Amino acid sequence: MKYEIISTNEWMYPDCLVKGNGQQRIDLSAARGSYASCQILINSVPTQVTMSRECTVAYNGRDAGWQIPEMYQLIDVFVEENTGPVGFVVKDGESAAGYTSRLAPFRVYDAMKPLTENSLTRSGTEALYCCWKIPADSVPGMYTGELTISINEEKIFIPVSIEVFAATVPEKETLSVINWFILSHMAGRHNLELWSESHWAMIRRYGELMRRSRQTHFWVTMETIDFEQTDDGKYHFCFDKAERLIRLFLELGFTHIEGGMVAVRKQFNDSEFIIRNHGRTIKAISSEGFAYISQYLTAWRKFLVENGWLTITVQHVADEPTEKCAQEYRILSGIVRKFMPGVPLIEAVEIFDLEGSVDIWIPKSHYYEKHRHEFEKVRALGDKLWFYTCCFPGGYYMNRLLDMPLLRTRYLHWGNYKYNLEGYLHWGFNYYLRDQDPFEQSSPVLTDLSASRLPPGDTHIAYPGEDGPWGSVRLEAMRAGIEDYELLMLLAEQEKSLADDIVASCMTSFHECDENPVHFEDAHRRLLQAVSEYYFGDGIRKKA
């Protein structure tokens, strides 16, 4: 068998060939409280007999309990369309050449299947993801050993060196992160009965995967809230499932509850908001709509207060207000404030002139850069700024899509640091559409957006595995970027000019970055060294 060590900052593909001068050693550097990781490409895998794979790890150096790595078999997924130069996918007459990593169609290794003794070889080429979790109390220094990979009767012996720096990623995140999810998919995609104990066990596993990637907020939607309307028009709400979800996710380490949308639009360009009520639709700005909203929010706030959760709650009104629906949005925002006093209103926004209606503004990255002056004015008045990505932006902009250079996913959170944006939101953790197979369909049609195809991988960054949720190479890149953000913030507390310089050496805007993994890894090592000079573990500053 032939093998090569590949950086986790670049894609691997099923047609990749091991280079004759490729990296044969695992040489990594990492902060404490983080991960040291690499990818392993293997060609000439024996496939004539199907046998199980066994991976073992042995070290001859310093003894440390964390030295057994996590191993994943990478599963390739299909990319049938390229991202467009602005957003969605390429149209007739457009070319994706230049800003994408490959021209579609192609397959790329993204899904991460936990490697067990029962994992089988799949073809003549295998791809593995290998990572060591570095405890925050590890002694800084060099850790060495040897990784042995056995496939059928053949073995590979790979020397390993991991340099652990004194720099430590804080256990508690300062960057706010949201990925929206669908709880029912956590049942249906795994053939489980909705709300059964098996479903709740699966929800826990998805929550654990979200927390691995340092997600901080989780939303509570009407999926978890039962209600009925009596003959006298009164609504009665049951929050039992919501309470179970909240207790579970807070136990896992999430820090904030995200109240779901109060109203929605049928079509993106509509000017009116509606409420979906047992198969009926109600105009949100109507007497009937007000009756529902007032009773729902009164019950929701009471539930939060009774459990001591009001102070960790943020609340949505209605997603992505545009110029067409701004007037109704302002009215709805006032109604929500009336019944949820003191709770910050958070929203992904399509416009910047909604002063007084939003407390936590989340524009798309390219829209923020275009209208930075206007957004900074609302921040100066006391509001907070995050950013989000979705089916936009495309082209050379950073996004976490399957046909973009992988480093752009990690750089998203360097953008958080560069522009002092306190959070990040994406809609698609496991938002597979209808009968979409996320392994074979990465660009499904979103019917409520003029039948547009979504860019590859926009609907999801996790996969419904054979026995539970599988993470992805993109999710790992996102997690690494969030940890980079925390280290940059630590460094900025002591020497902001140096932190700014490190970022500037890699990116100058959300659409201008150095995508060379070697250059990035040099800059990352510089970051580790700089933070190590100032801090012991857990963000404690060294004494002068």
TAMO-V862169 format. One record per residue. RES is the residue in one small letter. OMEGA is omega in whole degrees, -180 to 180 (* if undefined). Layout:
# TAMO-V862169
RES;OMEGA  RES;OMEGA
This chain:
# TAMO-V862169
m;176  k;-179  y;176  e;177  i;-177  i;177  s;175  t;179  n;177  e;-178  w;166  m;-177  y;-179  p;180  d;178  c;177  l;177  v;179  k;-180  g;179  n;-177  g;-179  q;-178  q;179  r;170  i;178  d;-173  l;172  s;-174  a;170  a;171  r;-176  g;-178  s;179  y;167  a;-171  s;176  c;173  q;-180  i;176  l;-179  i;173  n;178  s;178  v;178  p;-176  t;-176  q;177  v;180  t;180  m;-180  s;177  r;176  e;177  c;178  t;180  v;177  a;180  y;178  n;-175  g;-176  r;-179  d;177  a;-175  g;-177  w;-169  q;173  i;-174  p;167  e;-179  m;180  y;170  q;-179  l;-179  i;-179  d;180  v;-174  f;175  v;-174  e;-179  e;173  n;172  t;179  g;-180  p;177  v;180  g;-176  f;-180  v;-178  v;177  k;177  d;179  g;178  e;177  s;178  a;-179  a;176  g;-175  y;179  t;179  s;176  r;175  l;180  a;1  p;176  f;175  r;-177  v;178  y;179  d;-177  a;-177  m;179  k;178  p;-177  l;179  t;179  e;180  n;179  s;-176  l;172  t;-173  r;-177  s;179  g;175  t;176  e;176  a;-178  l;172  y;-174  c;-180  c;177  w;174  k;-175  i;180  p;-178  a;-179  d;178  s;175  v;178  p;179  g;-178  m;178  y;-176  t;179  g;-179  e;177  l;179  t;177  i;180  s;174  i;-173  n;-177  e;-176  e;-178  k;172  i;178  f;-174  i;175  p;-177  v;171  s;179  i;176  e;180  v;-179  f;176  a;178  a;-175  t;175  v;-179  p;179  e;-180  k;-177  e;170  t;176  l;177  s;-175  v;179  i;163  n;178  w;-176  f;175  i;-178  l;-178  s;176  h;179  m;171  a;-173  g;-178  r;178  h;177  n;180  l;176  e;-178  l;178  w;173  s;178  e;177  s;177  h;179  w;176  a;178  m;176  i;177  r;-178  r;175  y;178  g;178  e;178  l;177  m;-179  r;175  r;180  s;172  r;171  q;-175  t;-176  h;175  f;-176  w;178  v;-176  t;-179  m;172  e;-174  t;-175  i;178  d;177  f;177  e;179  q;-180  t;-175  d;-179  d;177  g;180  k;176  y;176  h;-174  f;176  c;-176  f;-176  d;-179  k;178  a;180  e;180  r;178  l;-178  i;180  r;180  l;-175  f;174  l;176  e;-180  l;177  g;172  f;-174  t;-174  h;175  i;-179  e;178  g;-176  g;-177  m;176  v;-179  a;-179  v;171  r;178  k;178  q;-174  f;-175  n;178  d;177  s;-177  e;174  f;179  i;172  i;177  r;-171  n;178  h;179  g;177  r;173  t;-180  i;173  k;-177  a;179  i;178  s;178  s;180  e;178  g;179  f;179  a;179  y;-175  i;-177  s;-180  q;180  y;-176  l;175  t;179  a;-180  w;180  r;178  k;178  f;-180  l;-180  v;-178  e;-179  n;179  g;-174  w;-174  l;-175  t;178  i;-177  t;166  v;-171  q;172  h;172  v;179  a;-168  d;170  e;176  p;-180  t;178  e;-177  k;-176  c;-175  a;-178  q;178  e;180  y;179  r;179  i;180  l;179  s;178  g;178  i;180  v;179  r;-179  k;-175  f;177  m;-176  p;177  g;-180  v;-179  p;176  l;-175  i;-179  e;163  a;-172  v;177  e;-179  i;-178  f;-177  d;176  l;-176  e;180  g;-178  s;-177  v;176  d;177  i;-176  w;180  i;175  p;170  k;-174  s;-178  h;179  y;176  y;-179  e;-179  k;-176  h;-175  r;-178  h;-178  e;180  f;180  e;176  k;180  v;175  r;180  a;179  l;173  g;179  d;-180  k;-179  l;168  w;168  f;177  y;171  t;178  c;176  c;169  f;-6  p;176  g;179  g;-178  y;-179  y;177  m;174  n;-176  r;-174  l;-171  l;-179  d;176  m;174  p;-171  l;-179  l;-180  r;178  t;-180  r;-178  y;178  l;-173  h;164  w;174  g;174  n;180  y;-174  k;-176  y;-179  n;177  l;-164  e;-179  g;-180  y;179  l;168  h;-174  w;-166  g;170  f;178  n;-174  y;176  y;-177  l;174  r;-178  d;-179  q;171  d;-174  p;177  f;-175  e;-180  q;-179  s;-178  s;180  p;179  v;176  l;-169  t;-178  d;175  l;177  s;177  a;180  s;173  r;178  l;179  p;-169  p;178  g;-177  d;-176  t;-170  h;171  i;172  a;-175  y;175  p;-176  g;-177  e;-177  d;-180  g;-179  p;173  w;173  g;-178  s;175  v;178  r;179  l;176  e;178  a;177  m;178  r;179  a;179  g;177  i;178  e;174  d;179  y;-178  e;178  l;177  l;179  m;176  l;-180  l;-178  a;178  e;-177  q;-177  e;-174  k;-179  s;179  l;177  a;179  d;-178  d;178  i;179  v;-178  a;179  s;-178  c;-178  m;177  t;175  s;179  f;179  h;178  e;-180  c;177  d;-174  e;177  n;-178  p;180  v;178  h;-180  f;-176  e;174  d;179  a;180  h;178  r;176  r;177  l;180  l;-180  q;-178  a;180  v;-179  s;180  e;-175  y;-168  y;162  f;179  g;174  d;175  g;180  i;-176  r;176  k;176  k;180  a;*
